[in-house]
Amino acid sequence: MRRIQSGWLRRFGCSVFAVLCAVGFAGCSSLPEEELYPVDISLETIETNMQKALDPSGRYAKAKSYFQRQTSVTENWLEENVGESITDVWFLAPDKLKMVTRVDNRPQSGVFIDGERGWLYNYVDERESELSEERMKLVKTLILIANPGSSLSKVFDHISISGCVMEEEDYYRLSCRVNDADESAPALNIYIDKDDFLIKVYRIGDSMSKIVRYGMHEGVRIPVEIQTVKGGDTTRVHVVDYQLDVPISESEFKPPYIYR
């Protein structure tokens, strides 16, 4: 994944976006050791079991849109609250995304993706900036990951599978890359529980995010609590609302300045 640790990505997040956003925020001074070993299991088997665990009725795979609200709270090493926000995410298949972050119930920033074009919007200064072609390549990859009808094998060109023991837990580790990724860019490593086939950890280079808890929403199991550590700061993301097939106009995926 091209430059997935860029500062811009650190402001990007939605169920899977929330996880990747949390990974982007991370800057752990030390990460747990991994013990890798070969396993005899196919990617098809892993993906089939993941689908059964996350979307047993197929409701998510058939969805055309969704809405998600999440809260983020950051505490420093003294356990003092140093930041709190609410982020609303709207997705419309196949390639439209809107994400607005509020602080003290006031919009602060937004990300608007309308197919081939995307914008960042600063609500405080009423300023917008269109995303470059390079950034849109990353956005398209992330949107494909978040698309209900997608799968890891449809997103990544190379996925290597190994067993992994980390912090006394046993996982399948999927190391994922795309063809056009910068050779110096780290792989996205996904750690899947061997018993229930739920994703428990994401790791990109020296950054890591843990899914603390899953919850059922409209028959779909999604991450509802994610924890990230950056130096002495801990950020906790909680999903507080999640709805499938919400009505939303295509015009919502353009920044406000277009209509001024």
C-alpha beads as a LAMMPS data file, in Angstrom:
LAMMPS data file: protein, C-alpha beads

260 atoms
258 bonds

1 atom types
1 bond types

-500.0 500.0 xlo xhi
-500.0 500.0 ylo yhi
-500.0 500.0 zlo zhi

Masses

1 110.0

Atoms # bond

1 1 1 0.000 0.000 0.000
2 1 1 1.597 3.223 -1.149
3 1 1 2.808 5.502 1.662
4 1 1 0.094 4.296 3.994
5 1 1 1.760 6.015 6.956
6 1 1 1.542 9.505 5.476
7 1 1 0.364 12.333 7.722
8 1 1 -2.730 12.696 5.573
9 1 1 -3.760 9.081 6.234
10 1 1 -3.541 9.760 9.943
11 1 1 -6.668 11.853 9.539
12 1 1 -8.532 9.193 7.579
13 1 1 -10.742 6.546 8.967
14 1 1 -14.967 3.799 9.070
15 1 1 -15.216 0.217 10.362
16 1 1 -12.190 -0.825 8.380
17 1 1 -11.306 2.867 7.888
18 1 1 -11.478 3.315 11.648
19 1 1 -8.970 0.531 12.118
20 1 1 -6.625 1.807 9.439
21 1 1 -6.982 5.319 10.788
22 1 1 -6.033 4.060 14.228
23 1 1 -3.022 2.303 12.755
24 1 1 -2.032 5.546 11.066
25 1 1 -2.149 7.390 14.377
26 1 1 0.044 4.825 16.065
27 1 1 3.733 5.372 16.602
28 1 1 4.603 2.737 19.148
29 1 1 8.042 2.977 20.658
30 1 1 8.194 -0.824 20.851
31 1 1 6.077 -3.623 19.436
32 1 1 5.694 -7.196 20.645
33 1 1 7.956 -9.863 19.206
34 1 1 6.578 -12.259 16.614
35 1 1 7.365 -15.944 16.195
36 1 1 6.481 -17.022 12.647
37 1 1 6.001 -20.585 11.423
38 1 1 4.588 -22.223 8.254
39 1 1 0.907 -23.190 8.073
40 1 1 -1.052 -25.345 5.647
41 1 1 -4.159 -23.306 4.887
42 1 1 -5.324 -21.518 1.736
43 1 1 -6.361 -17.878 1.436
44 1 1 -9.728 -19.069 0.120
45 1 1 -10.345 -21.061 3.308
46 1 1 -9.382 -18.112 5.510
47 1 1 -11.605 -15.680 3.586
48 1 1 -14.550 -18.095 3.624
49 1 1 -14.306 -18.490 7.395
50 1 1 -13.853 -14.731 7.878
51 1 1 -17.020 -14.102 5.870
52 1 1 -18.960 -16.581 8.000
53 1 1 -17.687 -14.940 11.193
54 1 1 -18.270 -11.335 10.161
55 1 1 -21.256 -11.547 7.824
56 1 1 -23.073 -14.845 8.488
57 1 1 -26.281 -13.871 6.671
58 1 1 -24.610 -12.053 3.766
59 1 1 -26.368 -8.840 4.757
60 1 1 -23.226 -6.710 4.615
61 1 1 -22.064 -8.093 1.263
62 1 1 -25.367 -7.045 -0.315
63 1 1 -25.469 -3.562 1.229
64 1 1 -25.317 -0.541 -1.076
65 1 1 -24.607 2.044 1.602
66 1 1 -23.864 2.444 5.302
67 1 1 -23.538 5.046 8.019
68 1 1 -21.210 4.822 11.019
69 1 1 -20.576 7.098 14.005
70 1 1 -17.508 6.683 16.165
71 1 1 -16.031 8.522 19.124
72 1 1 -12.297 8.943 19.712
73 1 1 -10.712 9.750 23.056
74 1 1 -6.975 10.239 23.554
75 1 1 -5.287 10.061 26.959
76 1 1 -1.659 10.853 27.774
77 1 1 0.604 8.809 30.024
78 1 1 -0.851 10.619 33.056
79 1 1 -4.311 9.348 32.021
80 1 1 -5.381 12.914 31.283
81 1 1 -7.864 13.442 28.460
82 1 1 -5.994 15.352 25.749
83 1 1 -8.440 15.024 22.850
84 1 1 -11.984 13.910 22.072
85 1 1 -13.934 13.902 18.816
86 1 1 -16.903 12.364 16.990
87 1 1 -16.615 11.176 13.405
88 1 1 -19.528 10.368 11.082
89 1 1 -18.902 8.227 8.004
90 1 1 -21.208 7.681 5.027
91 1 1 -20.425 5.200 2.248
92 1 1 -22.287 4.693 -1.024
93 1 1 -21.272 1.843 -3.324
94 1 1 -19.170 1.535 -5.238
95 1 1 -16.825 4.468 -4.612
96 1 1 -18.324 7.365 -2.638
97 1 1 -17.276 8.301 0.891
98 1 1 -17.973 11.203 3.241
99 1 1 -16.343 11.582 6.645
100 1 1 -16.902 14.555 8.983
101 1 1 -15.134 15.009 12.325
102 1 1 -16.606 17.211 15.057
103 1 1 -15.119 18.576 18.269
104 1 1 -17.480 20.023 20.892
105 1 1 -20.275 19.328 18.400
106 1 1 -18.723 21.663 15.820
107 1 1 -17.527 20.360 12.431
108 1 1 -13.761 20.641 12.147
109 1 1 -12.694 18.676 9.088
110 1 1 -14.133 16.546 6.333
111 1 1 -13.078 14.065 3.670
112 1 1 -15.234 13.859 0.528
113 1 1 -14.676 11.165 -2.103
114 1 1 -16.855 11.248 -5.209
115 1 1 -15.567 8.445 -7.393
116 1 1 -12.534 9.730 -9.286
117 1 1 -12.174 12.963 -7.287
118 1 1 -11.634 13.700 -3.619
119 1 1 -11.307 16.710 -1.326
120 1 1 -10.242 17.648 2.197
121 1 1 -12.390 20.377 3.744
122 1 1 -11.582 22.636 6.703
123 1 1 -14.893 23.743 8.236
124 1 1 -13.247 26.275 10.553
125 1 1 -11.557 28.235 7.761
126 1 1 -14.025 27.180 5.045
127 1 1 -11.122 26.011 2.900
128 1 1 -10.925 22.985 0.630
129 1 1 -8.082 21.211 -1.145
130 1 1 -8.468 18.603 -3.853
131 1 1 -6.597 15.333 -3.368
132 1 1 -3.701 14.654 -5.710
133 1 1 -3.601 11.667 -8.053
134 1 1 -1.130 9.995 -5.699
135 1 1 -3.442 10.346 -2.706
136 1 1 -6.440 9.169 -4.712
137 1 1 -4.633 5.901 -5.488
138 1 1 -4.428 5.234 -1.762
139 1 1 -8.032 6.319 -1.232
140 1 1 -9.263 3.921 -3.909
141 1 1 -7.427 1.045 -2.245
142 1 1 -8.935 1.882 1.146
143 1 1 -12.429 2.260 -0.320
144 1 1 -12.080 -1.116 -2.026
145 1 1 -11.174 -2.645 1.345
146 1 1 -14.241 -1.039 2.931
147 1 1 -16.607 -1.954 0.093
148 1 1 -19.135 -4.558 1.349
149 1 1 -18.791 -6.642 -1.811
150 1 1 -14.994 -6.778 -1.663
151 1 1 -12.421 -9.126 -0.120
152 1 1 -8.705 -9.037 0.657
153 1 1 -7.884 -11.145 -2.416
154 1 1 -9.658 -8.574 -4.611
155 1 1 -7.691 -5.688 -3.112
156 1 1 -4.130 -6.959 -2.750
157 1 1 -1.934 -8.506 -5.431
158 1 1 0.289 -10.391 -3.007
159 1 1 -0.796 -12.010 0.259
160 1 1 1.545 -14.326 2.145
161 1 1 0.195 -16.490 4.976
162 1 1 2.054 -17.708 8.037
163 1 1 1.351 -18.754 11.585
164 1 1 2.311 -16.200 14.210
165 1 1 2.636 -16.304 17.977
166 1 1 2.528 -12.825 19.509
167 1 1 2.014 -12.007 23.184
168 1 1 1.169 -15.691 23.795
169 1 1 -1.685 -15.567 21.253
170 1 1 -1.716 -17.713 18.107
171 1 1 -2.775 -16.105 14.811
172 1 1 -2.809 -16.503 11.084
173 1 1 -0.751 -13.591 9.789
174 1 1 -1.603 -12.213 6.346
175 1 1 1.086 -9.947 4.895
176 1 1 -0.566 -7.881 2.143
177 1 1 0.887 -5.775 -0.688
178 1 1 -0.254 -4.179 -3.948
179 1 1 1.743 -4.265 -7.195
180 1 1 2.352 -0.523 -7.484
181 1 1 3.443 -0.057 -3.865
182 1 1 6.649 1.788 -3.135
183 1 1 9.309 -0.873 -2.480
184 1 1 10.239 0.895 0.747
185 1 1 6.636 0.944 1.973
186 1 1 5.821 -1.667 4.637
187 1 1 3.257 -4.396 4.094
188 1 1 -0.104 -4.328 5.829
189 1 1 -0.049 -7.264 8.244
190 1 1 -3.403 -8.616 9.418
191 1 1 -3.594 -10.988 12.383
192 1 1 -6.565 -13.358 12.412
193 1 1 -7.669 -15.450 15.374
194 1 1 -7.266 -19.136 14.559
195 1 1 -10.420 -20.132 16.433
196 1 1 -13.060 -17.592 15.409
197 1 1 -11.388 -16.121 12.276
198 1 1 -11.924 -12.540 13.467
199 1 1 -9.258 -9.939 12.752
200 1 1 -7.630 -8.971 16.052
201 1 1 -4.638 -6.820 15.083
202 1 1 -3.446 -4.635 12.191
203 1 1 0.207 -3.704 11.820
204 1 1 1.962 -1.416 9.329
205 1 1 5.685 -1.023 9.877
206 1 1 6.177 0.146 13.458
207 1 1 2.491 0.995 13.954
208 1 1 -0.130 -1.303 15.448
209 1 1 -3.828 -1.185 16.255
210 1 1 -5.767 -3.758 18.266
211 1 1 -9.453 -4.556 17.899
212 1 1 -10.537 -4.877 21.508
213 1 1 -14.163 -5.828 20.930
214 1 1 -16.623 -6.726 18.183
215 1 1 -20.366 -6.116 18.237
216 1 1 -23.376 -7.204 16.151
217 1 1 -25.175 -4.489 14.165
218 1 1 -28.011 -5.495 11.823
219 1 1 -26.663 -9.032 11.701
220 1 1 -23.116 -7.915 10.878
221 1 1 -20.183 -8.306 13.268
222 1 1 -17.996 -5.168 13.181
223 1 1 -15.138 -3.747 15.296
224 1 1 -16.738 -1.521 17.938
225 1 1 -13.713 -0.796 20.124
226 1 1 -10.196 -0.166 18.823
227 1 1 -7.142 0.802 20.841
228 1 1 -3.989 2.476 19.588
229 1 1 -0.857 3.578 21.448
230 1 1 1.386 6.412 20.267
231 1 1 4.350 6.881 22.530
232 1 1 2.734 7.643 25.887
233 1 1 -0.690 8.446 24.403
234 1 1 -3.535 5.958 24.079
235 1 1 -6.407 6.519 21.650
236 1 1 -9.625 4.558 22.037
237 1 1 -12.172 4.478 19.230
238 1 1 -15.742 3.333 19.948
239 1 1 -18.371 2.751 17.266
240 1 1 -21.665 4.012 18.697
241 1 1 -23.964 3.755 15.653
242 1 1 -23.965 1.632 12.514
243 1 1 -26.694 1.357 9.871
244 1 1 -26.835 -0.446 6.521
245 1 1 -28.594 0.730 3.359
246 1 1 -29.224 4.248 4.614
247 1 1 -30.740 6.667 2.056
248 1 1 -28.181 9.247 0.988
249 1 1 -27.993 11.542 -2.029
250 1 1 -24.957 11.403 -4.336
251 1 1 -24.645 15.174 -3.926
252 1 1 -23.579 14.628 -0.292
253 1 1 -20.165 13.440 -1.458
254 1 1 -19.007 16.841 -2.668
255 1 1 -17.562 19.445 -0.245
256 1 1 -19.769 22.357 0.879
257 1 1 -17.825 24.991 -1.116
258 1 1 -19.188 23.603 -4.394
259 1 1 -22.658 24.787 -3.401
260 1 1 -21.676 28.201 -2.056

Bonds

1 1 1 2
2 1 2 3
3 1 3 4
4 1 4 5
5 1 5 6
6 1 6 7
7 1 7 8
8 1 8 9
9 1 9 10
10 1 10 11
11 1 11 12
12 1 12 13
13 1 14 15
14 1 15 16
15 1 16 17
16 1 17 18
17 1 18 19
18 1 19 20
19 1 20 21
20 1 21 22
21 1 22 23
22 1 23 24
23 1 24 25
24 1 25 26
25 1 26 27
26 1 27 28
27 1 28 29
28 1 29 30
29 1 30 31
30 1 31 32
31 1 32 33
32 1 33 34
33 1 34 35
34 1 35 36
35 1 36 37
36 1 37 38
37 1 38 39
38 1 39 40
39 1 40 41
40 1 41 42
41 1 42 43
42 1 43 44
43 1 44 45
44 1 45 46
45 1 46 47
46 1 47 48
47 1 48 49
48 1 49 50
49 1 50 51
50 1 51 52
51 1 52 53
52 1 53 54
53 1 54 55
54 1 55 56
55 1 56 57
56 1 57 58
57 1 58 59
58 1 59 60
59 1 60 61
60 1 61 62
61 1 62 63
62 1 63 64
63 1 64 65
64 1 65 66
65 1 66 67
66 1 67 68
67 1 68 69
68 1 69 70
69 1 70 71
70 1 71 72
71 1 72 73
72 1 73 74
73 1 74 75
74 1 75 76
75 1 76 77
76 1 77 78
77 1 78 79
78 1 79 80
79 1 80 81
80 1 81 82
81 1 82 83
82 1 83 84
83 1 84 85
84 1 85 86
85 1 86 87
86 1 87 88
87 1 88 89
88 1 89 90
89 1 90 91
90 1 91 92
91 1 92 93
92 1 93 94
93 1 94 95
94 1 95 96
95 1 96 97
96 1 97 98
97 1 98 99
98 1 99 100
99 1 100 101
100 1 101 102
101 1 102 103
102 1 103 104
103 1 104 105
104 1 105 106
105 1 106 107
106 1 107 108
107 1 108 109
108 1 109 110
109 1 110 111
110 1 111 112
111 1 112 113
112 1 113 114
113 1 114 115
114 1 115 116
115 1 116 117
116 1 117 118
117 1 118 119
118 1 119 120
119 1 120 121
120 1 121 122
121 1 122 123
122 1 123 124
123 1 124 125
124 1 125 126
125 1 126 127
126 1 127 128
127 1 128 129
128 1 129 130
129 1 130 131
130 1 131 132
131 1 132 133
132 1 133 134
133 1 134 135
134 1 135 136
135 1 136 137
136 1 137 138
137 1 138 139
138 1 139 140
139 1 140 141
140 1 141 142
141 1 142 143
142 1 143 144
143 1 144 145
144 1 145 146
145 1 146 147
146 1 147 148
147 1 148 149
148 1 149 150
149 1 150 151
150 1 151 152
151 1 152 153
152 1 153 154
153 1 154 155
154 1 155 156
155 1 156 157
156 1 157 158
157 1 158 159
158 1 159 160
159 1 160 161
160 1 161 162
161 1 162 163
162 1 163 164
163 1 164 165
164 1 165 166
165 1 166 167
166 1 167 168
167 1 168 169
168 1 169 170
169 1 170 171
170 1 171 172
171 1 172 173
172 1 173 174
173 1 174 175
174 1 175 176
175 1 176 177
176 1 177 178
177 1 178 179
178 1 179 180
179 1 180 181
180 1 181 182
181 1 182 183
182 1 183 184
183 1 184 185
184 1 185 186
185 1 186 187
186 1 187 188
187 1 188 189
188 1 189 190
189 1 190 191
190 1 191 192
191 1 192 193
192 1 193 194
193 1 194 195
194 1 195 196
195 1 196 197
196 1 197 198
197 1 198 199
198 1 199 200
199 1 200 201
200 1 201 202
201 1 202 203
202 1 203 204
203 1 204 205
204 1 205 206
205 1 206 207
206 1 207 208
207 1 208 209
208 1 209 210
209 1 210 211
210 1 211 212
211 1 212 213
212 1 213 214
213 1 214 215
214 1 215 216
215 1 216 217
216 1 217 218
217 1 218 219
218 1 219 220
219 1 220 221
220 1 221 222
221 1 222 223
222 1 223 224
223 1 224 225
224 1 225 226
225 1 226 227
226 1 227 228
227 1 228 229
228 1 229 230
229 1 230 231
230 1 231 232
231 1 232 233
232 1 233 234
233 1 234 235
234 1 235 236
235 1 236 237
236 1 237 238
237 1 238 239
238 1 239 240
239 1 240 241
240 1 241 242
241 1 242 243
242 1 243 244
243 1 244 245
244 1 245 246
245 1 246 247
246 1 247 248
247 1 248 249
248 1 249 250
249 1 250 251
250 1 251 252
251 1 252 253
252 1 253 254
253 1 254 255
254 1 255 256
255 1 256 257
256 1 257 258
257 1 258 259
258 1 259 260
